[in-house]
Amino acid sequence: MHSVSVKGAVCIAAPASGSGKTLVTCALIRALRERGLTVQPFKAGPDYIDPLFHDKTSPEGGLHKCENLDTFLADHDTVRSIYEECSEGADISVIEGVMGLYDGVGGTQEKGSTYDLAACLGAPIVLVTGAGGASRSILAVIRGFLDYDREGLIKGVILNRCSEGSFSRLAPLIEQELGIRALGYLPVMKDIHIESRYLGLTLPDEIVDIKLQIGKLAERMNESVDIDGILEIGRGT
């Protein structure tokens, strides 16, 4: 693992696509910006759609557009150089992963994966895990990801599509049995309509009131997710 000279950073990852990484990332960036922090967004890999969503997280448009970081197309030194240059002047960098945390080249290698990028940058990971249709079994999923985490980068978890009651029961188990922080949850929000299609998310300009919807997600995140805890993880405190 290599660390770089950036004020703070956090990587938002998940067990698989469809877990809610993009929405959680957008809500987090918006919530941080509403606190007056300068945020530099990044996207793992060459994807161009998710960065368009990141760029909708500032009501005023703002600076610090999302940049791509790809450990398959570029060597680690080049990736770190791009990361440091783009993060200059930012209070914190937020990196959205791609696919499942360990999914890399050909689906069989770690190279090019979110984990490869996080290890390259020395960035702590917050795992977004879907909680729909499961309870204690979620701990087994998280434990499996921790077992693969040779660098000890996974520091916390956010449960997506989770009720307040389920989170209150699971959070103590996650922290006591797995030794990572249960940072909060996001419930199903019926008034948020961001559809997926076969190549990923719908383009943001095709969605009515996209900035308003991201704002609602950020408002909800402020209520049910420990954003201060995420900042502490990102800053290594």
C-alpha positions as CSV (number, residue, x, y, z in Angstrom):
1,M,0.0,0.0,0.0
2,H,1.2,3.5,-0.8
3,S,0.0,6.7,0.8
4,V,0.0,10.1,-0.9
5,S,-0.1,13.6,0.3
6,V,-3.8,14.5,0.2
7,K,-5.6,16.1,3.1
8,G,-8.2,13.3,3.3
9,A,-9.9,10.7,1.2
10,V,-12.5,8.0,1.3
11,C,-13.4,5.3,-1.2
12,I,-17.0,4.3,-1.5
13,A,-17.2,0.7,-2.6
14,A,-19.7,-2.2,-2.6
15,P,-20.0,-5.9,-2.9
16,A,-21.5,-5.6,-6.4
17,S,-23.0,-3.3,-8.9
18,G,-26.5,-2.2,-8.0
19,S,-25.7,-1.8,-4.3
20,G,-26.2,2.0,-4.4
21,K,-22.6,3.3,-4.7
22,T,-23.4,6.1,-7.0
23,L,-26.4,7.4,-5.1
24,V,-24.5,7.2,-1.7
25,T,-21.5,8.9,-3.3
26,C,-23.5,11.7,-4.7
27,A,-25.4,12.2,-1.4
28,L,-22.1,12.3,0.5
29,I,-20.5,14.7,-1.8
30,R,-23.5,17.0,-1.7
31,A,-23.7,16.8,2.2
32,L,-20.0,17.6,2.5
33,R,-20.3,20.5,0.1
34,E,-23.2,21.9,2.1
35,R,-20.9,21.9,5.1
36,G,-18.7,24.3,3.2
37,L,-16.0,21.7,2.4
38,T,-14.2,21.6,-0.9
39,V,-14.7,18.1,-2.3
40,Q,-12.8,16.5,-5.2
41,P,-14.8,13.6,-6.7
42,F,-13.1,10.7,-8.5
43,K,-14.5,7.6,-10.3
44,A,-12.6,4.3,-10.5
45,G,-12.2,3.2,-14.1
46,P,-13.1,4.8,-17.4
47,D,-16.8,5.2,-16.8
48,Y,-18.2,8.5,-18.0
49,I,-21.8,8.3,-16.7
50,D,-21.2,8.3,-13.0
51,P,-18.9,11.4,-13.1
52,L,-21.8,13.3,-14.7
53,F,-23.8,12.5,-11.6
54,H,-21.0,13.7,-9.3
55,D,-20.9,16.9,-11.2
56,K,-24.6,17.5,-10.3
57,T,-23.9,17.5,-6.6
58,S,-23.2,21.2,-6.3
59,P,-26.2,23.5,-6.6
60,E,-24.1,26.2,-8.0
61,G,-22.1,24.0,-10.4
62,G,-18.9,24.5,-8.4
63,L,-15.3,23.7,-9.1
64,H,-13.5,20.4,-8.8
65,K,-15.2,18.3,-11.5
66,C,-15.0,14.5,-11.2
67,E,-11.9,12.9,-12.6
68,N,-11.3,9.3,-13.6
69,L,-8.6,7.1,-12.0
70,D,-7.8,3.8,-13.8
71,T,-5.1,1.4,-12.6
72,F,-5.6,-0.8,-15.7
73,L,-5.0,2.0,-18.2
74,A,-2.2,3.7,-16.2
75,D,0.5,2.6,-13.9
76,H,0.3,3.3,-10.2
77,D,2.7,6.2,-10.2
78,T,0.8,7.9,-12.9
79,V,-2.5,7.3,-11.1
80,R,-1.1,8.8,-7.9
81,S,0.3,11.8,-9.7
82,I,-3.1,12.5,-11.3
83,Y,-4.8,12.0,-7.9
84,E,-2.5,14.4,-6.1
85,E,-2.7,17.1,-8.8
86,C,-6.5,17.0,-8.9
87,S,-6.9,16.9,-5.1
88,E,-4.8,20.0,-4.6
89,G,-6.9,22.6,-2.7
90,A,-9.6,20.1,-1.7
91,D,-10.5,19.4,1.9
92,I,-11.4,15.8,1.1
93,S,-11.4,13.5,-2.0
94,V,-14.3,11.1,-2.5
95,I,-13.6,8.1,-4.8
96,E,-16.5,6.1,-6.1
97,G,-15.6,2.5,-6.9
98,V,-16.6,0.3,-9.8
99,M,-18.5,-3.0,-9.8
100,G,-17.7,-5.1,-6.7
101,L,-14.7,-4.1,-4.6
102,Y,-12.4,-6.8,-5.8
103,D,-13.6,-7.1,-9.4
104,G,-10.8,-6.3,-11.8
105,V,-9.5,-7.4,-15.2
106,G,-11.6,-10.2,-16.7
107,G,-13.5,-10.6,-13.5
108,T,-10.7,-12.8,-12.2
109,Q,-7.9,-10.4,-11.3
110,E,-7.6,-7.7,-8.7
111,K,-5.7,-5.4,-11.2
112,G,-7.9,-2.6,-12.3
113,S,-10.4,-3.1,-9.4
114,T,-11.6,-0.6,-6.8
115,Y,-9.4,-2.4,-4.2
116,D,-6.4,-2.0,-6.5
117,L,-7.0,1.7,-6.7
118,A,-7.7,2.2,-3.0
119,A,-4.5,0.3,-2.1
120,C,-2.5,2.3,-4.7
121,L,-3.7,5.6,-3.0
122,G,-3.8,4.3,0.6
123,A,-7.4,5.4,0.7
124,P,-9.7,4.0,3.4
125,I,-12.8,2.2,2.2
126,V,-16.5,2.6,3.3
127,L,-18.5,-0.4,2.1
128,V,-22.1,0.2,0.9
129,T,-24.0,-3.0,1.4
130,G,-27.6,-3.6,0.4
131,A,-29.7,-4.7,3.3
132,G,-32.9,-5.6,1.5
133,G,-34.2,-9.1,2.3
134,A,-31.5,-9.9,4.8
135,S,-30.5,-9.3,8.4
136,R,-27.7,-11.1,10.2
137,S,-26.6,-12.6,6.9
138,I,-25.3,-9.2,6.0
139,L,-22.5,-9.7,8.6
140,A,-21.3,-12.8,6.7
141,V,-21.1,-10.8,3.5
142,I,-19.1,-8.1,5.1
143,R,-16.8,-10.6,6.9
144,G,-16.0,-12.2,3.5
145,F,-14.9,-8.8,2.2
146,L,-12.8,-8.2,5.3
147,D,-11.1,-11.5,4.9
148,Y,-9.9,-10.4,1.4
149,D,-8.7,-7.0,2.7
150,R,-5.0,-7.7,3.2
151,E,-4.2,-4.0,3.7
152,G,-6.9,-3.4,6.3
153,L,-8.5,-0.6,4.3
154,I,-12.2,-1.3,5.0
155,K,-13.0,1.0,7.9
156,G,-16.8,1.2,7.9
157,V,-20.1,0.2,6.3
158,I,-23.3,2.0,5.3
159,L,-26.4,-0.2,4.9
160,N,-28.5,0.8,1.9
161,R,-32.2,0.1,1.5
162,C,-32.3,-0.5,5.3
163,S,-34.9,0.5,7.9
164,E,-34.1,2.3,11.1
165,G,-35.1,-0.7,13.1
166,S,-32.9,-3.1,11.2
167,F,-29.9,-0.8,11.5
168,S,-30.4,-0.4,15.2
169,R,-30.2,-4.2,15.6
170,L,-27.4,-4.8,13.2
171,A,-25.1,-1.9,14.0
172,P,-23.9,-3.3,17.4
173,L,-23.2,-6.7,15.9
174,I,-21.2,-5.2,13.0
175,E,-19.0,-3.2,15.4
176,Q,-18.6,-5.9,18.0
177,E,-18.1,-8.9,15.8
178,L,-16.4,-7.3,12.7
179,G,-14.5,-4.4,14.3
180,I,-15.5,-1.8,11.8
181,R,-17.8,1.2,12.2
182,A,-21.5,1.0,11.4
183,L,-21.8,4.4,9.9
184,G,-25.5,4.5,9.2
185,Y,-28.1,3.6,6.7
186,L,-30.2,4.9,3.9
187,P,-33.9,3.7,3.7
188,V,-35.9,3.1,0.5
189,M,-37.0,6.5,-0.7
190,K,-40.0,6.3,-2.9
191,D,-39.7,9.9,-4.1
192,I,-36.2,9.3,-5.5
193,H,-36.4,8.1,-9.1
194,I,-33.1,7.4,-10.7
195,E,-33.5,4.5,-13.0
196,S,-30.9,2.0,-14.3
197,R,-30.6,0.6,-17.8
198,Y,-28.5,-2.1,-19.4
199,L,-25.4,0.0,-19.7
200,G,-25.8,1.6,-16.2
201,L,-27.6,4.6,-14.9
202,T,-29.7,6.9,-17.0
203,L,-27.9,10.1,-17.9
204,P,-28.4,12.8,-15.3
205,D,-29.8,15.3,-17.8
206,E,-32.5,12.8,-18.7
207,I,-33.8,12.9,-15.0
208,V,-36.2,15.5,-13.9
209,D,-35.0,17.6,-11.0
210,I,-31.8,15.6,-10.6
211,K,-30.2,18.2,-8.3
212,L,-33.3,18.3,-6.2
213,Q,-33.3,14.5,-5.8
214,I,-29.6,14.5,-4.9
215,G,-30.4,17.2,-2.4
216,K,-33.1,15.0,-0.8
217,L,-30.6,12.1,-0.6
218,A,-28.1,14.4,1.1
219,E,-30.7,15.6,3.6
220,R,-31.6,12.0,4.4
221,M,-27.9,11.1,4.8
222,N,-27.5,13.9,7.3
223,E,-30.2,12.4,9.4
224,S,-29.2,8.7,9.3
225,V,-25.4,8.5,8.4
226,D,-22.5,9.5,10.6
227,I,-20.9,12.0,8.2
228,D,-18.5,13.2,10.9
229,G,-17.4,9.5,11.3
230,I,-16.8,9.3,7.5
231,L,-14.6,12.5,7.7
232,E,-12.7,11.0,10.6
233,I,-12.1,7.8,8.6
234,G,-11.1,9.9,5.6
235,R,-8.6,12.0,7.6
236,G,-7.2,9.0,9.5
237,T,-8.3,10.3,12.9
